[in-house]
Amino acid sequence: TGLDQQAAGQTPFTDLALVAALNLGVEISVAGGVKAATTAQVRDAGATIIVAGAAIYGAADPAAAAAEITAIAHA
């Protein structure tokens, strides 16, 4: 979702749901802003590949953060 669209109130979750609803039979990858608090929403909106960066490498315990995000993604 472009910054101009975000400024107008559109969320990446809206775009993700629209892409997932196309039912193209492809994997849908999401990166950017993924953290433990958003992982379930990303998964539930249709992402099949979830990429978390800063939420892991910026965490006090990167291994624990990665494990938490992975568990939520596979729930």
Backbone as CSV, one residue per row, in Angstrom:
resi,resn,N_x,N_y,N_z,CA_x,CA_y,CA_z,C_x,C_y,C_z
1,THR,0.861,-1.168,0.000,0.000,0.000,0.000,0.905,1.227,0.000
2,GLY,0.737,2.068,-0.982,1.563,3.264,-1.097,1.329,4.240,0.044
3,LEU,2.329,5.077,0.297,2.204,6.043,1.389,1.033,6.990,1.187
4,ASP,0.778,7.391,-0.050,-0.350,8.283,-0.304,-1.669,7.598,0.020
5,GLN,-1.763,6.302,-0.290,-2.977,5.563,0.026,-3.117,5.363,1.535
6,GLN,-1.989,5.118,2.213,-2.033,4.983,3.662,-2.477,6.285,4.314
7,ALA,-1.985,7.412,3.789,-2.372,8.719,4.328,-3.866,8.959,4.168
8,ALA,-4.472,8.347,3.146,-5.902,8.491,2.907,-6.720,7.474,3.701
9,GLY,-6.042,6.677,4.534,-6.757,5.741,5.389,-6.782,4.308,4.918
10,GLN,-6.218,4.010,3.765,-6.207,2.635,3.281,-5.128,1.859,4.028
11,THR,-5.420,0.625,4.362,-4.453,-0.191,5.090,-3.892,-1.280,4.193
12,PRO,-2.712,-1.770,4.529,-2.168,-2.903,3.779,-3.054,-4.140,3.892
13,PHE,-3.806,-4.243,4.987,-4.665,-5.408,5.160,-5.801,-5.412,4.146
14,THR,-6.264,-4.254,3.756,-7.291,-4.164,2.721,-6.737,-4.670,1.396
15,ASP,-5.536,-4.222,1.046,-4.901,-4.675,-0.190,-4.653,-6.177,-0.154
16,LEU,-4.182,-6.683,0.968,-3.911,-8.107,1.100,-5.183,-8.918,0.911
17,ALA,-6.257,-8.493,1.529,-7.528,-9.209,1.392,-8.021,-9.189,-0.051
18,LEU,-7.828,-8.067,-0.735,-8.237,-7.985,-2.140,-7.441,-8.948,-3.012
19,VAL,-6.137,-9.018,-2.793,-5.291,-9.923,-3.564,-5.661,-11.370,-3.254
20,ALA,-5.826,-11.698,-1.983,-6.169,-13.066,-1.597,-7.511,-13.483,-2.183
21,ALA,-8.454,-12.557,-2.268,-9.790,-12.865,-2.792,-9.779,-13.212,-4.279
22,LEU,-8.698,-12.896,-4.964,-8.599,-13.236,-6.382,-8.448,-14.736,-6.606
23,ASN,-8.056,-15.460,-5.560,-7.922,-16.920,-5.636,-7.115,-17.373,-6.844
24,LEU,-5.930,-16.816,-6.983,-5.078,-17.124,-8.129,-4.260,-18.398,-7.953
25,GLY,-4.306,-18.988,-6.779,-3.566,-20.210,-6.538,-2.069,-19.990,-6.393
26,VAL,-1.678,-18.797,-5.958,-0.266,-18.479,-5.771,-0.010,-18.163,-4.297
27,GLU,1.251,-18.272,-3.920,1.645,-17.883,-2.570,1.598,-16.360,-2.478
28,ILE,1.167,-15.839,-1.349,1.110,-14.404,-1.121,2.066,-14.069,0.010
29,SER,3.053,-13.246,-0.292,4.078,-12.879,0.671,3.847,-11.465,1.181
30,VAL,4.040,-11.297,2.494,3.908,-9.982,3.108,5.181,-9.697,3.894
31,ALA,5.726,-8.515,3.683,6.895,-8.054,4.426,6.682,-6.584,4.753
32,GLY,7.202,-6.174,5.873,7.080,-4.777,6.270,6.027,-4.594,7.329
33,GLY,6.452,-4.220,8.512,5.522,-3.972,9.603,5.018,-5.225,10.285
34,VAL,5.579,-6.363,9.915,5.138,-7.612,10.532,5.821,-7.766,11.885
35,LYS,5.023,-7.984,12.892,5.506,-8.228,14.255,4.513,-9.158,14.920
36,ALA,4.802,-9.577,16.125,3.918,-10.526,16.804,2.475,-10.015,16.861
37,ALA,2.319,-8.727,17.094,0.979,-8.152,17.239,0.183,-8.118,15.936
38,THR,0.856,-8.226,14.790,0.154,-8.159,13.504,0.176,-9.473,12.730
39,THR,0.923,-10.440,13.206,1.084,-11.691,12.458,-0.236,-12.408,12.207
40,ALA,-1.077,-12.527,13.206,-2.359,-13.217,13.021,-3.228,-12.481,12.007
41,GLN,-3.220,-11.168,12.059,-4.027,-10.391,11.110,-3.522,-10.588,9.688
42,VAL,-2.203,-10.614,9.519,-1.610,-10.837,8.197,-1.968,-12.235,7.695
43,ARG,-1.812,-13.213,8.561,-2.148,-14.600,8.203,-3.623,-14.727,7.834
44,ASP,-4.485,-14.178,8.676,-5.923,-14.298,8.462,-6.401,-13.543,7.227
45,ALA,-5.657,-12.518,6.821,-6.022,-11.750,5.629,-5.597,-12.460,4.352
46,GLY,-4.792,-13.524,4.466,-4.477,-14.305,3.280,-3.016,-14.525,2.965
47,ALA,-2.110,-13.985,3.770,-0.688,-14.194,3.490,-0.316,-15.648,3.758
48,THR,0.457,-16.222,2.860,0.953,-17.576,3.046,2.454,-17.577,3.334
49,ILE,3.113,-16.464,3.077,4.515,-16.265,3.424,4.580,-14.960,4.212
50,ILE,5.072,-15.040,5.440,5.119,-13.871,6.310,6.578,-13.591,6.654
51,VAL,7.042,-12.395,6.293,8.443,-12.016,6.494,8.524,-10.978,7.600
52,ALA,9.262,-11.297,8.653,9.464,-10.358,9.756,10.953,-10.043,9.823
53,GLY,11.286,-8.782,9.858,12.684,-8.369,9.930,12.989,-7.680,11.239
54,ALA,12.654,-6.391,11.306,12.989,-5.577,12.480,12.399,-6.134,13.765
55,ALA,11.247,-6.792,13.671,10.644,-7.361,14.871,11.512,-8.457,15.469
56,ILE,12.359,-9.045,14.633,13.267,-10.086,15.121,14.635,-9.498,15.434
57,TYR,15.264,-8.853,14.445,16.629,-8.378,14.695,16.684,-7.213,15.669
58,GLY,15.585,-6.539,15.913,15.557,-5.438,16.867,15.096,-5.852,18.254
59,ALA,14.737,-7.120,18.397,14.228,-7.601,19.690,15.363,-7.842,20.676
60,ALA,15.054,-7.727,21.943,16.033,-8.031,22.988,16.467,-9.490,22.913
61,ASP,15.531,-10.367,22.537,15.811,-11.794,22.373,15.311,-12.215,20.990
62,PRO,16.157,-12.077,19.963,15.730,-12.388,18.598,15.184,-13.807,18.424
63,ALA,15.789,-14.775,19.078,15.314,-16.152,18.940,13.897,-16.302,19.487
64,ALA,13.631,-15.684,20.621,12.289,-15.752,21.204,11.279,-15.026,20.327
65,ALA,11.660,-13.882,19.777,10.764,-13.130,18.896,10.442,-13.942,17.646
66,ALA,11.456,-14.571,17.062,11.239,-15.400,15.874,10.332,-16.579,16.196
67,ALA,10.547,-17.214,17.337,9.713,-18.345,17.733,8.261,-17.920,17.947
68,GLU,8.061,-16.757,18.564,6.696,-16.270,18.810,5.980,-15.976,17.497
69,ILE,6.646,-15.272,16.591,6.040,-14.932,15.303,5.744,-16.195,14.508
70,THR,6.671,-17.132,14.517,6.471,-18.401,13.795,5.283,-19.168,14.356
71,ALA,5.173,-19.238,15.671,4.054,-19.940,16.290,2.724,-19.309,15.915
72,ILE,2.661,-17.988,15.916,1.425,-17.294,15.544,1.113,-17.539,14.072
73,ALA,2.114,-17.492,13.225,1.908,-17.684,11.790,1.371,-19.076,11.473
74,HIS,1.784,-20.064,12.263,1.365,-21.453,12.013,0.167,-21.872,12.849
75,ALA,-0.382,-20.976,13.623,-1.515,-21.332,14.494,-2.746,-21.652,13.681
